[in-house]
Every structure is written in C-alpha cells, then in structure tokens.
Amino acid sequence: MENNTLQALIQENPAYRNIIERTSVRRFTEEPLTELQKQALLHAAMSAPSGVNKQPWEFILVDDKKILQRLADALPYAKMTAQSPLAIIVCGNPERFLEGEDSTLWEQDLSAASENILLAARALDLGAVWTCLYPHADRIQSVREILGISDAIIPFNLIPVGHPAINHTPMDKWRPERVHHNKF
C-alpha cells in the first residue's frame, strides 16, 4: 500500500484513525469519568472475541482514591494509578476457561478485551495504559489482597483510565520491513 493511500485512509476513517493514534497515557487530570463513560468502556471490553464465546472475563472498577493509592504503592509499573480517576482490573474466571489444550486461550480473550478498553478510551477522548499483573505472582497476590479477590479469580492486568493531562503525539509504528509475504 502506498504511503499517501495509507495516510488518506487514516484521515478519512475515524475507526481506523482511532487504532493508529492510540497511545499509552500515564498522566491524568483529576476530572472523574462519568457513569456513561465507564459503561461504554466495559461494553467495548465485553464486545471482544473469545474462544467458543466463553467470555472468561470479570472486571473490577476502582475509583476510590485510597485504593488507587494502595494499588500504585504495591505495583512497580502502575505508579500512575494514584493519579488516575479510575482503574479497571481485568480478571480471568477459570469457571469459563476452555479445557484441554485450549485451556490457556483465556489469556488471548482477556488481551482482546483489554485492547478494546484502550481503543474505547481513545474514542471517548480519554487516556489509558495497560499495566501487567499476570503472570507475576507477587503482583497478582498484591491485587488480590487489596481488592479482596478470591484465589479462584486471576487478576490479569490493571488499566488506569482518565482524561489525559497532556497531549500525546502518536508514534508511527508502521514497519514495512517486518512484513513477510508467503514465507519468512
């Protein structure tokens, strides 16, 4: 695809532009999210594909400042959570995992739901960043203790969400040299 054609597609198609311009936002204003914004983020998350439509996800919304601070203190790469007005913890529920050789597909399902949250945040003029919990046992245990999550549920990631405190310039991540045709 020629670059000028690709640039035209980006400019002319809001959904495609939203994907291309998504950035990780780590600084937020204090403005809270509305209930409609929260619902829209979760609706987008639950619209993600999942193996055999098992939808093995659970979502915990945290907007209590004391809990957000505790999460930030406990998690080495989620310090921005203390300044965010909301954190969404995406969790896996093993009761809805596939069995046998497909038993680990829940990770892909939760990843798709998480990416939908990030894209929906961008579409709503919000900012968000994916912070990793799973597979780090210490991070998982910290979140379980802080949020009262049973051992039966697996905290997968924590996504701080809010109104961006600064403008973010999207990076051009297009690397045509990483595209291979018909064989590597």
KOLLUMSE-846894 format. One record per residue (C-alpha): residue number from 0; x, y, z. Coordinates in Angstrom, 2 decimals, always signed. Layout:
N
<site NUM <X Y Z>>
...
***
This chain:
184
<site 0 <+0.00 +0.00 +0.00>>
<site 1 <+1.42 +3.38 -0.93>>
<site 2 <+2.06 +5.78 +1.94>>
<site 3 <-0.20 +8.53 +0.55>>
<site 4 <-3.03 +5.99 +0.22>>
<site 5 <-2.46 +4.81 +3.79>>
<site 6 <-2.41 +8.40 +5.05>>
<site 7 <-5.67 +9.09 +3.25>>
<site 8 <-7.24 +6.04 +4.85>>
<site 9 <-6.11 +7.22 +8.29>>
<site 10 <-7.56 +10.67 +7.74>>
<site 11 <-10.83 +9.54 +6.17>>
<site 12 <-11.76 +6.67 +8.50>>
<site 13 <-12.33 +7.59 +12.17>>
<site 14 <-12.31 +3.97 +13.39>>
<site 15 <-9.02 +3.24 +11.67>>
<site 16 <-7.52 +6.56 +12.83>>
<site 17 <-8.52 +5.68 +16.40>>
<site 18 <-6.46 +2.48 +16.19>>
<site 19 <-3.44 +4.18 +14.62>>
<site 20 <-3.47 +7.14 +17.04>>
<site 21 <-3.91 +5.14 +20.26>>
<site 22 <-1.15 +5.92 +22.73>>
<site 23 <-0.32 +4.89 +26.28>>
<site 24 <-1.37 +7.68 +28.66>>
<site 25 <+0.23 +7.80 +32.10>>
<site 26 <-0.71 +11.30 +33.30>>
<site 27 <-4.28 +12.26 +34.07>>
<site 28 <-6.32 +15.21 +35.25>>
<site 29 <-8.46 +14.88 +38.36>>
<site 30 <-11.69 +15.00 +36.35>>
<site 31 <-13.74 +11.87 +37.10>>
<site 32 <-15.26 +9.68 +34.43>>
<site 33 <-19.00 +9.70 +34.00>>
<site 34 <-21.04 +6.56 +34.54>>
<site 35 <-21.76 +6.54 +30.81>>
<site 36 <-18.02 +6.57 +30.01>>
<site 37 <-17.42 +3.69 +32.42>>
<site 38 <-20.27 +1.71 +30.93>>
<site 39 <-19.01 +2.41 +27.40>>
<site 40 <-15.53 +1.12 +28.29>>
<site 41 <-16.95 -2.09 +29.73>>
<site 42 <-19.37 -2.56 +26.85>>
<site 43 <-16.43 -2.32 +24.45>>
<site 44 <-14.44 -4.79 +26.56>>
<site 45 <-17.27 -7.31 +26.58>>
<site 46 <-17.63 -6.98 +22.80>>
<site 47 <-14.22 -8.60 +22.31>>
<site 48 <-13.94 -12.01 +20.68>>
<site 49 <-13.38 -15.02 +22.92>>
<site 50 <-12.79 -18.70 +22.23>>
<site 51 <-16.12 -20.53 +21.86>>
<site 52 <-17.67 -17.28 +23.15>>
<site 53 <-16.78 -18.31 +26.73>>
<site 54 <-16.20 -14.67 +27.76>>
<site 55 <-13.92 -15.67 +30.66>>
<site 56 <-13.59 -12.14 +31.99>>
<site 57 <-14.55 -10.25 +35.13>>
<site 58 <-13.93 -6.51 +35.58>>
<site 59 <-13.32 -4.56 +38.76>>
<site 60 <-13.72 -0.78 +38.65>>
<site 61 <-11.77 +1.16 +41.25>>
<site 62 <-12.35 +4.88 +41.74>>
<site 63 <-11.68 +5.16 +45.48>>
<site 64 <-8.54 +7.33 +45.82>>
<site 65 <-7.23 +5.39 +48.83>>
<site 66 <-7.47 +2.10 +46.99>>
<site 67 <-5.93 +3.59 +43.85>>
<site 68 <-3.00 +4.78 +46.01>>
<site 69 <-2.60 +1.33 +47.59>>
<site 70 <-2.52 -0.26 +44.13>>
<site 71 <+0.06 +2.29 +42.95>>
<site 72 <+2.21 +1.62 +46.02>>
<site 73 <+2.06 -2.14 +45.54>>
<site 74 <+2.67 -2.36 +41.79>>
<site 75 <+6.08 -1.41 +40.38>>
<site 76 <+4.87 -0.34 +36.93>>
<site 77 <+1.48 +1.14 +37.84>>
<site 78 <+2.51 +4.22 +39.85>>
<site 79 <+0.29 +6.41 +37.64>>
<site 80 <-2.72 +4.65 +39.15>>
<site 81 <-2.54 +7.01 +42.14>>
<site 82 <-3.31 +9.99 +39.88>>
<site 83 <-5.90 +8.27 +37.70>>
<site 84 <-9.59 +8.74 +38.47>>
<site 85 <-10.31 +5.11 +37.56>>
<site 86 <-8.57 +1.78 +37.27>>
<site 87 <-10.07 -1.23 +35.56>>
<site 88 <-8.72 -4.57 +36.71>>
<site 89 <-9.32 -7.21 +34.06>>
<site 90 <-9.57 -10.66 +35.61>>
<site 91 <-9.93 -14.21 +34.35>>
<site 92 <-12.58 -16.54 +35.71>>
<site 93 <-11.41 -20.17 +35.37>>
<site 94 <-15.00 -21.40 +35.53>>
<site 95 <-15.31 -20.09 +31.96>>
<site 96 <-11.92 -21.23 +30.62>>
<site 97 <-11.79 -23.80 +27.87>>
<site 98 <-10.41 -27.21 +28.75>>
<site 99 <-7.56 -29.33 +27.45>>
<site 100 <-5.02 -27.88 +25.07>>
<site 101 <-7.13 -24.70 +24.75>>
<site 102 <-7.08 -24.02 +28.50>>
<site 103 <-4.70 -21.06 +28.12>>
<site 104 <-6.74 -19.26 +25.45>>
<site 105 <-8.28 -17.11 +28.20>>
<site 106 <-5.10 -15.02 +28.04>>
<site 107 <-5.88 -14.11 +24.43>>
<site 108 <-9.52 -13.44 +25.29>>
<site 109 <-8.59 -11.06 +28.11>>
<site 110 <-5.99 -9.40 +25.90>>
<site 111 <-8.65 -8.71 +23.26>>
<site 112 <-11.00 -7.27 +25.92>>
<site 113 <-8.16 -5.13 +27.29>>
<site 114 <-7.27 -3.74 +23.87>>
<site 115 <-10.92 -2.88 +23.34>>
<site 116 <-10.81 -0.86 +26.58>>
<site 117 <-7.76 +1.03 +25.32>>
<site 118 <-9.36 +1.74 +21.95>>
<site 119 <-12.67 +2.76 +23.51>>
<site 120 <-10.81 +5.13 +25.86>>
<site 121 <-9.18 +6.77 +22.86>>
<site 122 <-12.53 +7.02 +21.06>>
<site 123 <-14.01 +8.73 +24.14>>
<site 124 <-11.12 +11.26 +24.29>>
<site 125 <-9.78 +9.52 +27.39>>
<site 126 <-6.37 +8.09 +28.01>>
<site 127 <-5.37 +4.69 +29.35>>
<site 128 <-2.39 +2.39 +29.76>>
<site 129 <-2.13 -1.38 +30.14>>
<site 130 <-0.10 -2.43 +33.19>>
<site 131 <+0.83 -6.07 +33.61>>
<site 132 <-0.22 -8.24 +36.55>>
<site 133 <-0.31 -11.77 +35.13>>
<site 134 <+1.87 -13.91 +35.20>>
<site 135 <+3.74 -12.19 +38.07>>
<site 136 <+2.69 -14.00 +41.27>>
<site 137 <+3.69 -11.09 +43.53>>
<site 138 <+1.60 -8.56 +41.59>>
<site 139 <-1.36 -10.92 +41.40>>
<site 140 <-1.21 -11.55 +45.14>>
<site 141 <-0.95 -7.82 +45.96>>
<site 142 <-4.04 -7.03 +43.89>>
<site 143 <-5.92 -9.98 +45.38>>
<site 144 <-5.19 -8.74 +48.89>>
<site 145 <-6.01 -5.08 +48.21>>
<site 146 <-9.26 -5.81 +46.37>>
<site 147 <-10.42 -8.92 +48.24>>
<site 148 <-10.23 -11.16 +45.17>>
<site 149 <-10.51 -14.89 +45.85>>
<site 150 <-7.83 -17.30 +44.70>>
<site 151 <-10.38 -18.61 +42.18>>
<site 152 <-10.11 -15.42 +40.09>>
<site 153 <-6.93 -14.36 +38.24>>
<site 154 <-6.08 -10.63 +38.07>>
<site 155 <-4.69 -10.24 +34.54>>
<site 156 <-3.92 -6.55 +34.18>>
<site 157 <-4.72 -3.13 +35.59>>
<site 158 <-5.69 -0.31 +33.25>>
<site 159 <-5.61 +3.24 +34.68>>
<site 160 <-8.06 +5.43 +32.76>>
<site 161 <-8.75 +9.16 +32.80>>
<site 162 <-8.64 +12.45 +30.98>>
<site 163 <-5.11 +12.99 +29.65>>
<site 164 <-3.16 +15.70 +31.47>>
<site 165 <-1.01 +16.38 +28.41>>
<site 166 <-1.43 +15.98 +24.66>>
<site 167 <+0.19 +12.85 +23.33>>
<site 168 <+1.61 +12.68 +19.83>>
<site 169 <+1.02 +9.23 +18.39>>
<site 170 <+4.13 +7.35 +17.30>>
<site 171 <+4.29 +5.96 +13.79>>
<site 172 <+4.79 +2.26 +14.45>>
<site 173 <+4.47 +1.20 +10.79>>
<site 174 <+7.49 -1.00 +9.92>>
<site 175 <+7.11 -2.45 +6.40>>
<site 176 <+10.39 -4.37 +6.80>>
<site 177 <+8.61 -6.60 +9.34>>
<site 178 <+6.04 -7.76 +6.81>>
<site 179 <+6.74 -11.04 +5.02>>
<site 180 <+4.77 -12.47 +2.09>>
<site 181 <+4.04 -16.18 +1.72>>
<site 182 <+7.10 -17.19 +3.74>>
<site 183 <+9.56 -15.71 +6.19>>
***
